[in-house]
């Protein structure tokens, strides 16, 4: 993401997992740790996806240590695509490595990564502080129910995951969804707006 991004390999269930860590500026109080999950690896998704990097920048600005990672079989991460099952295990391994008992944990994900974040949150013994899901792939993967304070952001014109599918998932939970008018799945040309929505949504007025 920038020259200060730290790259590292950690041990995961299918071998090494490639991670990238960004820290808030020196002197800023560290508020927590945010683990961010990337979109579908079979469709070119990586931890360097622009939406994922935008989420990382937002969390860094909020004072979090932002941790991105490549799912198995992507970049320098070992293993092969496991249809979402092993990818949730990958996320849990990264969370276990990155988590600091003294700091809150935030989970975020884009598209397929939203599904992974939801399932990881459900399996965590110690709950996450809060979740942020952007364009969650509710029409393609079994996205778990999430806490009521989850920040869900979706584009009105999403042609990959229809808005109706996200509303169908959110409705039984009485879960609010922030809809961005006219925006597609990848938030082309609207990444600054996406970042601003996260910054404002994480600190409700």
N, C-alpha and C positions, 0 to 999 in steps of 0.2 A: 504493500500500500504506500509506503514511503521508505526513505533511507534508514529509518529507525526501526522498521519492522524486523522482528526476530524470527528466524526460521528454525524449527527444530523437529526432530523425529521422536515420537514416543512409542511405547509398546502397546499394541492393540490386539484384539482377539484373532485377527487374520495376519498379524505381522506388524511392521512399523506403520505409523500414521503420521503423515506430514502435516505440521501445524504452522501457523503464522500468528505472532502475538504483537499487538500494538498497545502501548502504554499512554496514559494521559501525560501532558507536559510535566516536566520536573516542577515540584512545588505544589502541584494540584493534589488535593487529598484523594486517595484511592477509595472510591465508593463501593466497588464490587467487581465481580468477574462476569463477563458476558461471553457465552459460547454460542457461535453463530453457524448454522448449518446451510450448506449450499444446495442449489437445485439439482435436478435429476442427472446423475452421471452419464446415463445412456444417451442423453441429449446435449452433451457438451458442458454440463454443469461442473464448476470447480470453485474452490475457495476464492478465486480471483474474479468471480462474476461481479459485475458492476453494482448490482443491488446488494450483494453480500458485503462488498467493500463500503458501500454507502451506510449500511447498518453498522459496520465496524467503526466508521468515522463518527457516527452519531453517538455510539456508546463511549468512545474515547472522549468525546466532548462532554458527555455526561459524567465522566470521571471513572469509567470502568476500564479494566484491563480486557481488551477485546481479543478473543481467541477464535480464529477461523481454522478450518482443517479440511483436508481432502478425504472423501470417503474411499474405502478400499478400491484399489485398482486405478485410482486417479493420481496423476502426478507421481510423487515418490511414495505414495501409500501402497502397501502390499495388498494382495488378495484380488478378488474379482467380485463383480456385481452380485448381490444376493437378494434382489427384488424387494429391498427395504428392511428385511429382517436383520441381516448383519450390519446394515448401515446404522440402525438404532443402537446396536451393540458398540459400533465405532464411536458414536456420539457419547455414550455412557462412559467409555474409556477415556475420552478427551475430558469430559466433565470431571471424572475422578482425578485425573492428573492436574487439571487446571484449578480445581476448586480449592478455596482457602476457607477453613472453618470459621475464620474471624470475619469473613466478608460475605455479603449477600451474593447469590447466584442468579443471573438473568439468562434466559434461553431465548434465542431468536432463530428464525429460519425463513428462507424464501422458497416458495413453490414446494417441491419435494422436501426441501429442508424444513418447511413448516410442519409437514407430516411427521418427520423424524423428531423435531423438537417436541411436538405434542406427545408422541409415544415415549420419548425419553423422560419427559416431565412426569408422566403417569407411572413410570417404573422407578423413579427416584425415591429412595427411602426418606431422605430429607428434602422437603419440597423446595422448589425454586422460588425466588422472590417474586418474579413476574415473567411472563412470556410476551414476545413480540413476533407475530406471524404476518408475513407479507405475501400476498397471493398464494395462500396455502392450497395445496393440491388436493382439495377435498373430493373432487370428482374422479380422481385416479388412484388414491391411496386411502387407507382406513385411518383418517385423521382422528385422533382421540379427542374426547371432550376436554375442555381446558378451564382453568379458573375464571371466575367472572370478571377479574380485572385485566385479563389478557388484552393486549393491544393488537387488533386485527385490521390490516390495511389491504384494500383490494381495488384494482382498477375497474371502472365501470365498463370499459371496452375490452376487457381481458378475453382474448381469443384462444387461450390455452386452458385456463380454468374459468368457466363461465361464472359470472357473479351470482347467478341463480343457485349454483351448486354450493357456493360458500354460504349464502343466506339459508339454504336448506339445512346445512350443517349447524349454523349458528342459531337458528330459530328455536329448536328444542331446548337450547341452553339459555335462551333469553340473552344472548351475547351480542353486544353492539359491534357493528362493523363500520369502519371508516372507509367510505367509498370516494375515490378520486375521480371526478367526472372526466370522461373522454380519454382516460389513460389505459394503455394496454398492459399486458402481463409484465413486460420488462421495464416499464416506467421510462421509456425512451424520451429524453428531453425533459423529464420531470424528476430526476434524481435529487436535485436540491430541495424540491417540494417534499419528496419522500423523507429526506433527512429532517426537514423542519417539522413534519408531522410526528416523527418519532420523538424529537426533542420536546415538542409541546405536549405530546401525549404521555410521555414518561413523567412529566411534572405537571399534573393537572392544575388548572387555575383555581 
